[in-house]
């Protein structure tokens, strides 16, 4: 399918998209055991895209049993790493062949600009699956140093059944970060996508079957957190649980693991990432544009969004003016418009939550420098202007709590020590950035920042070769890179006496 160039062309293709809406269990598309469904609402215009199966505990039981049977009989787990690699590469090829369809599904369901869905989400999914597939048959075991009459082997084995719960902001990409290493290492998976944007996950499942991943190895149960996510987290036959989402839900899932079978649980949770701009930044205008993009990309619905902009006192006024100028250019549009910088907020509830934080910012005394309003109301969709607050105090709600929307808080600092104090004064530690031309300062500050990813003189760097995850209440474990395999394997020591 060729890439469309106009809104009308995108819309014409969107009208032809076929949307899956049932659970995938044992290679079959099935309704929820209860027979219930829920409306999948497009945030673009508020219309119902389809009615999706509202899975619950019985569906989770069926999916876990299917995954367990597939794991135990070895239809996937006992294939060689090279054989699994080939299936995953075929899966990636099918994803690439269906890239436009997947991008449209993601945009319709979640509200992001379709060009971003195509160029970032789909491409990132492809890189993740292909890189992981190519890596898995190059991960070796170890031989322990022993005496002459012993042999010590250190090997990795798949955990077994993995429960994966993924968020609504990058549904396909975040799913791939879990699915690729879990499947590559021989596990079976039960995926619970967010009820806010479940449709691309179902398309991934369809393509996985077409690629030859055996029935039962990859199962999908759509539904809500309390009725489907919690039963998955509590299930006694799930060996590992992986999650991306809010810190509150992550905390609850850890409790579920403790209440059940102490399943291995790895979390990538919230963030309130600081972006520190020193007066000696090499290019203040470029830094200002980057600061705006770092919060307004994907409507601010990004766990690593640079929602706290820390600016040195001597440049605050001129720098904030540049950020406001850059932010003003990033107004939301219909996601099919060429060049759309922002799309729609994922649903009405999230839109109201963001607007509530904007109201808090104003009531607590921050200075509204840009935006702050719902816009494009006549579309029926959920759109919010890019919003910037100046003269924010670190104790303000908009500076402390994760908003997950297009809201930037500007906080002034006096020197390097003050910047680090403010930056690290957070329960989160997912990402951080800093801008300086002083290489010594760059290294000093990067070392002191309590964050899993630190970017110097740009925002959101990295690729599949480096791990991703957070400090403190931003989670544990790491996605991406060879380190991701640690989450999906058990380490075994085997000792053999010789002679």
C-alpha positions in Angstrom: 0.0 0.0 0.0 1.6 3.3 -1.1 1.9 6.2 1.4 -0.9 8.7 1.1 0.0 12.4 0.7 -3.2 14.3 1.6 -5.9 14.2 4.3 -8.4 13.1 1.8 -6.2 10.1 0.7 -5.7 9.1 4.3 -9.4 9.3 5.0 -10.2 7.2 1.9 -7.9 4.5 3.2 -9.2 4.8 6.8 -12.7 4.1 5.6 -11.5 0.8 4.2 -9.6 -0.3 7.3 -10.8 -3.7 8.7 -10.7 -3.7 12.5 -10.4 -6.8 14.6 -12.5 -6.7 17.8 -12.3 -10.1 19.4 -9.9 -11.8 21.8 -7.2 -14.1 20.3 -7.0 -17.3 22.3 -5.4 -20.6 21.0 -5.1 -19.1 17.6 -8.9 -18.4 17.3 -10.8 -15.1 17.3 -13.4 -15.4 20.1 -15.9 -13.2 21.8 -15.6 -12.5 25.5 -17.0 -15.4 27.6 -19.5 -12.9 29.1 -20.7 -11.8 25.7 -20.0 -8.2 26.7 -18.3 -5.6 24.6 -17.3 -2.0 24.9 -17.3 0.8 22.4 -13.9 1.8 21.0 -14.2 5.6 20.6 -12.0 7.5 18.2 -10.7 10.7 19.9 -10.4 12.3 16.5 -14.2 12.9 16.3 -15.8 11.0 19.1 -17.4 8.3 16.9 -17.5 4.6 17.7 -14.9 2.7 15.6 -16.1 -0.8 16.7 -17.3 -2.7 19.7 -14.4 -4.7 21.3 -14.7 -7.9 23.4 -14.8 -7.0 27.1 -12.7 -9.8 28.4 -12.6 -10.9 32.0 -11.3 -13.5 34.4 -12.7 -16.5 32.5 -11.0 -15.2 29.3 -7.7 -14.7 31.1 -8.0 -18.3 32.4 -8.5 -19.6 28.9 -5.7 -17.6 27.5 -3.2 -18.6 30.2 -4.1 -22.2 29.8 -3.5 -21.9 26.1 -0.2 -20.3 26.7 0.8 -22.9 29.3 0.0 -25.8 27.0 1.9 -24.2 24.1 4.9 -23.7 26.4 4.9 -27.2 27.9 4.5 -29.1 24.6 7.4 -27.1 23.1 5.7 -26.0 19.9 7.6 -22.7 20.3 9.8 -23.0 23.4 11.7 -26.0 22.1 12.4 -24.5 18.7 15.9 -23.4 18.1 16.8 -19.8 18.5 17.4 -19.6 14.8 13.9 -21.0 14.0 12.2 -18.5 16.3 14.3 -15.8 14.7 13.0 -16.7 11.3 9.4 -16.6 12.4 9.9 -13.2 14.1 11.5 -11.8 10.9 8.6 -13.0 8.9 6.3 -11.3 11.4 8.3 -8.0 10.9 8.0 -8.3 7.2 4.3 -8.6 7.4 4.1 -5.6 9.7 6.1 -3.6 7.2 3.8 -4.7 4.4 0.8 -3.5 6.4 2.5 -0.3 7.7 -0.1 2.1 6.4 -3.0 0.0 7.7 -1.4 -0.2 11.1 -0.6 3.5 11.2 -4.2 4.3 10.4 -5.4 2.0 13.1 -3.2 3.6 15.6 -4.2 7.1 14.6 -7.9 6.4 14.6 -7.8 4.6 17.9 -5.4 6.8 19.9 -5.5 10.2 18.2 -1.9 10.7 17.2 -0.9 12.2 13.9 -0.9 9.4 11.3 2.5 10.5 10.0 4.0 10.0 13.4 2.2 6.6 13.7 3.8 5.6 10.4 7.2 7.0 10.7 7.8 6.5 14.5 5.4 3.8 15.9 5.5 1.4 13.0 9.2 1.9 12.2 10.1 1.6 15.9 8.1 -1.7 16.1 9.9 -3.0 13.1 13.3 -2.1 14.5 12.5 -3.7 17.8 11.3 -7.0 16.4 14.1 -7.3 13.8 16.9 -6.3 16.2 15.7 -8.7 18.9 15.2 -11.5 16.5 18.7 -11.1 15.1 20.2 -10.9 18.6 18.6 -13.9 20.2 20.8 -16.5 18.6 23.9 -14.5 19.5 23.3 -14.6 23.3 25.6 -17.2 24.8 25.7 -19.0 28.0 28.8 -19.1 30.3 31.2 -21.6 31.7 32.2 -21.1 35.3 35.8 -21.2 36.4 36.2 -24.5 38.2 38.7 -27.1 39.3 40.0 -29.8 37.0 37.2 -32.3 37.9 34.2 -30.1 37.6 32.3 -28.3 34.9 30.0 -25.4 35.7 27.5 -24.3 33.1 25.5 -21.1 33.3 22.5 -21.1 31.0 19.3 -19.1 30.4 15.9 -20.7 30.1 12.6 -19.1 29.2 10.4 -18.1 32.2 7.3 -19.8 30.8 4.1 -17.8 30.5 4.4 -14.0 30.3 1.6 -11.6 31.1 2.1 -8.3 29.4 0.0 -5.2 30.1 0.8 -2.2 27.8 -0.3 1.4 27.7 -2.5 3.5 25.4 0.0 6.1 24.3 2.2 4.0 22.1 0.1 0.8 21.9 2.0 -1.0 19.1 5.5 0.1 20.0 5.2 -0.7 23.7 3.7 -4.1 22.9 6.7 -4.8 20.7 9.1 -4.0 23.5 7.5 -6.8 25.5 6.6 -9.2 22.8 9.8 -9.3 20.9 12.2 -10.4 23.7 9.5 -12.6 25.4 8.8 -14.6 22.2 12.4 -14.6 21.0 13.5 -16.3 24.2 10.9 -19.0 23.9 8.1 -17.9 26.2 4.4 -17.9 25.5 2.5 -14.6 26.0 -0.9 -13.3 27.1 -1.2 -9.6 26.1 -3.7 -7.2 27.7 -3.7 -4.0 25.7 -5.2 -0.8 27.1 -9.0 -0.6 26.7 -8.4 3.0 25.4 -6.5 1.8 22.3 -6.6 -2.0 21.8 -6.9 -2.2 18.0 -3.3 -2.3 16.8 -2.5 -5.1 19.2 -5.2 -7.2 17.6 -3.7 -6.5 14.2 -0.3 -7.6 15.5 -1.9 -10.8 16.6 -3.4 -11.4 13.2 0.0 -10.9 11.5 1.8 -13.1 14.0 -0.5 -16.0 13.1 0.1 -15.3 9.5 3.9 -15.3 10.1 3.7 -18.8 11.5 4.0 -18.2 15.2 2.0 -21.2 16.5 -1.5 -21.0 18.0 -1.4 -20.5 21.7 2.0 -18.9 21.8 0.6 -15.3 21.5 -2.8 -14.7 23.0 -4.6 -11.3 23.4 -7.4 -10.5 25.8 -9.0 -7.1 25.5 -10.7 -5.6 28.4 -10.4 -3.3 31.4 -7.8 -3.2 34.1 -9.9 -4.5 37.1 -11.7 -7.2 35.1 -8.9 -8.4 32.8 -5.6 -6.9 33.9 -5.9 -7.7 37.6 -6.8 -11.4 37.0 -3.8 -11.7 34.7 -1.5 -10.2 37.4 -3.0 -12.5 40.1 -2.9 -15.7 38.0 -1.1 -18.5 39.6 0.1 -19.9 36.3 1.7 -16.8 35.0 5.5 -16.8 35.5 6.3 -13.3 34.6 4.5 -10.0 34.4 5.7 -7.0 32.4 4.0 -3.6 32.4 4.2 -0.1 31.1 1.8 2.5 32.5 1.2 4.7 35.5 3.1 4.3 38.8 -0.2 3.8 40.7 -1.1 0.8 38.6 2.4 -0.5 38.7 2.4 -0.4 42.5 -0.9 -2.4 42.4 0.5 -5.0 40.1 3.5 -5.5 42.4 1.0 -6.2 45.2 -0.9 -8.7 43.0 2.4 -10.5 42.4 3.0 -10.7 46.1 -0.6 -11.9 46.8 -0.3 -14.7 44.2 2.8 -16.7 43.2 5.6 -14.1 43.5 5.8 -14.0 39.7 8.7 -12.0 38.3 7.3 -8.5 37.8 9.0 -5.7 35.8 7.6 -2.2 35.6 8.1 0.9 33.4 6.1 3.5 35.1 5.5 7.3 35.2 7.9 10.2 34.8 8.2 13.9 35.5 11.3 14.4 33.5 13.5 17.6 33.9 15.0 19.3 30.9 17.8 21.6 32.3 18.9 24.5 30.1 22.1 26.3 31.3 23.0 29.8 30.2 26.0 28.4 28.2 23.8 26.1 26.1 25.4 25.9 22.6 22.3 27.1 20.7 19.4 28.6 22.7 17.0 28.7 19.8 17.6 25.1 19.0 17.2 24.2 22.6 13.9 26.1 22.8 12.5 24.3 19.8 13.6 21.0 21.3 12.1 21.9 24.6 8.7 22.5 22.9 8.9 19.3 20.9 9.9 17.3 24.0 6.6 18.1 25.7 4.2 18.5 22.9 5.1 15.5 20.8 2.4 12.9 20.9 0.1 15.5 22.6 2.4 15.2 25.7 1.2 11.7 26.2 4.7 10.3 26.6 6.2 8.8 29.8 9.5 10.6 29.0 7.9 13.9 28.2 10.1 16.8 29.3 7.3 18.3 31.4 9.6 20.2 33.7 11.8 22.8 31.9 14.5 24.1 34.3 16.0 27.4 33.0 19.0 29.3 34.4 17.9 32.7 35.8 20.1 34.8 33.6 18.4 33.6 30.4 14.9 32.7 31.7 13.0 35.6 30.1 14.4 35.3 26.6 14.5 31.6 26.6 10.8 31.2 27.7 9.9 33.6 24.9 11.6 31.3 22.4 9.8 28.3 23.8 6.4 30.0 23.6 7.2 31.0 20.0 8.1 27.4 19.2 5.0 26.0 21.1 2.6 28.3 19.3 3.6 26.6 16.0 2.6 23.2 17.3 -1.2 23.5 17.4 -3.3 20.4 17.2 -4.9 19.4 13.9 -6.9 16.5 12.5 -4.3 13.7 12.6 -4.6 13.1 8.9 -3.5 16.6 8.0 0.0 16.6 6.4 2.4 18.1 8.9 0.1 17.9 11.9 2.3 18.5 15.0 -0.3 17.3 17.5 -3.5 15.3 17.3 -6.2 14.5 19.8 -6.0 13.5 23.5 -6.8 9.8 23.8 -10.3 10.1 25.3 -12.6 12.5 27.0 -11.6 11.4 30.5 -7.9 12.1 29.9 -8.8 15.4 28.3 -10.7 16.5 31.4 -7.9 15.3 33.6 -5.4 17.5 31.7 -7.8 20.5 31.8 -8.1 20.0 35.5 -4.3 20.3 35.9 -4.3 23.4 33.8 -6.9 24.9 36.2 -4.8 23.9 39.2 -1.8 25.6 37.7 -3.7 28.8 37.4 -5.2 28.6 40.8 -1.8 27.9 42.5 -0.3 31.1 41.0 1.7 29.9 38.0 1.7 32.3 35.0 -0.1 31.0 31.9 2.2 31.9 29.0 0.5 29.9 26.2 -2.6 27.9 25.5 -4.6 26.4 28.3 -7.9 25.7 26.4 -9.7 22.9 24.7 -9.8 23.5 20.9 -11.4 22.1 17.8 -14.6 21.5 19.8 -16.8 21.4 16.7 -15.0 18.2 15.5 -16.4 16.2 18.4 -12.9 15.2 19.2 -10.7 15.8 22.2 -8.0 18.5 21.5 -6.0 20.7 23.8 -3.8 23.6 22.9 -0.1 23.4 23.7 0.1 25.0 27.1 3.1 26.6 28.9 3.2 27.8 32.5 6.0 30.2 33.5 7.1 31.1 37.1 6.2 27.6 38.3 7.3 26.6 41.8 8.6 23.1 42.4 5.8 22.4 44.9 3.0 23.2 42.4 0.8 20.3 41.3 1.8 20.8 37.7 5.4 20.5 38.6 5.0 17.4 40.9 2.5 15.2 39.3 2.5 13.4 35.9 -0.1 15.1 33.8 0.3 13.1 30.5 -0.8 16.0 28.3 0.6 19.0 26.5 1.4 21.1 29.6 4.9 22.5 30.3 6.1 23.9 33.6 9.0 26.4 33.5 11.0 26.5 36.7 13.9 28.9 37.3 17.2 27.9 38.9 20.3 29.8 40.0 23.2 27.5 39.5 24.3 23.9 38.9 23.7 22.8 42.5 20.2 24.4 42.5 19.3 22.7 39.1 20.3 19.3 40.4 18.3 19.8 43.6 15.2 20.7 41.7 15.7 18.0 39.1 16.2 15.2 41.5 13.4 16.3 43.9 10.8 13.9 42.4 9.6 10.4 43.1 10.2 9.7 39.4 13.5 9.0 37.6 12.7 8.0 34.1 14.6 10.5 31.9 16.4 13.8 32.1 18.2 16.2 29.7 20.7 19.0 30.0 22.0 21.7 27.6 25.5 23.1 28.0 28.6 23.7 26.0 30.8 22.8 28.9 31.8 19.2 28.6 32.9 19.0 32.2 29.6 20.3 33.4 27.8 17.9 31.1 29.5 14.9 32.7 29.1 16.2 36.2 25.4 16.9 35.9 24.7 13.7 33.9 26.3 11.6 36.7 24.3 13.3 39.4 20.9 13.1 37.7 18.8 10.2 39.1 17.3 9.0 35.9 17.5 5.9 33.7 18.2 7.9 30.5 20.1 11.2 30.3 20.4 13.2 27.1 22.9 16.0 26.6 22.2 18.8 24.1 19.1 17.0 22.7 16.0 15.1 23.8 14.9 11.5 23.4 18.0 9.9 22.0 18.9 6.2 21.9 17.9 3.1 20.0 17.5 -0.6 20.4 21.1 -1.0 21.4 20.7 0.7 24.8 18.4 -0.2 27.7 15.4 1.8 28.7 13.8 2.1 32.1 13.8 4.2 35.3 15.0 4.9 38.7 12.9 5.3 41.9 9.1 5.1 41.3 9.6 5.1 37.5 10.0 1.3 37.7 12.5 -1.5 37.5 14.0 -3.7 34.9 14.8 -2.5 31.4 13.3 -2.7 28.0 15.3 -2.8 24.8 18.9 -4.0 24.3 20.4 -7.3 25.3 19.5 -6.4 28.9 15.8 -7.0 28.1 16.4 -10.7 27.8 17.1 -10.7 31.6 13.4 -10.1 32.2 12.2 -13.1 30.2 14.7 -15.8 31.3 15.7 -17.7 34.4 19.4 -18.3 35.0 20.4 -21.9 35.8 23.7 -23.2 37.1 24.4 -26.8 36.2 27.4 -28.5 37.9 28.9 -31.7 36.5 31.5 -33.8 38.3 34.1 -35.2 35.8 36.0 -38.4 36.1 
